[in-house]
């Protein structure tokens, strides 16, 4: 719950720091965060992060899952769709 209390920039910085330490662990933590009951702002930060750094099928499924939740803002859906597009573009580059 403490992650939720951080400002969006602080959330992003924390995830970026985790990437430096262990990319796979950062991805797993972010996927877990997307699966929890979080604010739309936090979910948008995490989805954007995964769109830029995630590289597994589980990442894409987790981001897609955000768009299918009930009662999410249009802004969150748009951010998740942008994250999916970034993820897909990076995967096509491989």
N, C-alpha and C positions, 0 to 999 in steps of 0.2 A: 504493500500500500504506500510505502514511502516514495517509490518511483512516481506514483500518481501525483504526489505533492510537489514535485519539481516543476520548474518552468519548462516549457517546450524546448528552449535552447539548452537547458541543463540536461534534459532527457536525452537529447540528441548527442550532446558531448559525452555523456556516460556510455551510450551505446558505441560511439566512435572510439572511445578509450578501450572498450572491451574488444573491439575489432583488432586493435593493435596487439593486444595480449593474446587473443585466440579467436580467429574468425569463426570457426565452427561453433564455439561456445556462444559467441555473440548472436549468431543466427538462431541457435536453439533458444536462447533467452528471449529474443525478440518474438519468435513464434509463440512461445509460452505467453508473453505479454498480450499478443493479439487474441489469444484464446480466452483471456480473462475478461471480467467485467470492468472495463475501463472507460474513461471519458472519450468522447469523439476526438478531442484534441490530442490526447495521448495515443489513441489508435492511429490517427493521421501521422504523427511523428514516427511511430514504429513501422507503419506500412511504407512510408517514404524511405526509411532506413533499409528495410528489407528489399525494396525495389532497387536500391543502389548496391547492396552488399550480399544479399542472399543468392545462393547458387544451387539450391536443391528444389526438387519438385514440391516438397513439403512447404517451402517458402511460398511458392506460387499459390498453392491450395490455401494456405493461411491468409494470404492477402485477399484472394477471391472470397473467402469466408466472411470477411468484413463487409463486403458489398451485399451479402445475402442476409445480414442480420436485420431484425425488425428495429424500427425506431432509430435509425442512424441518419445523420444529417446528410444533405446533398453534398456538402463540402467534403465530408468524409468519404462518400462514395467516389467523388471526383478524384480525391487524393489517392485512394486505393486503385482506381483505374489508371492513373498516371504511374503509380508504382508498378503495376502489372506491365504496363508498356515499357518502362525502364528495364524491368527484369527480363522481359521477352527480348528486347533489343540486345541486352548483354549476353543472353544465352545464344542468340543467333550469331553473335560475333565469334563464338567458340568453334 
